[in-house]
Amino acid sequence: QVQLVESGGGLVQPGGSLRLSCAASGFTFSRYDMNWYRQGPGEERDLVAGISSAGTTNYADSVKGRFSISRDSHRNTVYLQMNSLQPDDTAVYYCNALNAEEWEEYWGKGTLVTVST
């Protein structure tokens, strides 16, 4: 059974930091690109950051220099380190696993990040 379980969300003040984790199981983690998406209130779900199976990273312009994505193949976990958080970063953050060659994609249920005083 495929599972992507996000954790680490919560309430943080502007300028603060959080680290999100996504624990993967039920599929071959090393063969999948891993991504973090977010969806703010009344907005579409957008890509925040991605890391390929080979370790190549990419980021949305809005988070470059503030967020960092990484993966641990021993723990089958992907992380999103978020620094200098701003109210505009408030959203539900979703973990995504994608294997484009095999047309397989999985989603987690999301974790809420709220940036507010």
C-alpha positions, 0 to 999 in steps of 0.5 A: 500500500502506497503511503506518503505521510507529511509532518512538520506543519504548524503555526510560525511567526513571520521570519521563522522556520519549519522543516516538513518531512514526507515519509514514503512507503509502498513503492521504490522511493529511489525511482521517483522524483519527489516534489512539494506542492502547496495550495493556499486559500482560494488558490490552485495547487502549485509546485514549490520544490522538486528533487529528482531521483538523481538529486537534481533540485528545482524551486519556484521563484517565490521560494528560491534562497529560502527553501531547500529540498532534500531526500534521504534514501535510507529513510525513504523521506523527503524534506523541505526546509523553509526559512524566512517564512512569510504570510504568503507562504501560508498553505497546505503543503503536499508531498508528491511522488512522480515516476513519469516513465511508468506514469505513476504518481502519488500524493500525500494528504497534506500538512498545514503551514500557517505564518502569522503573528 
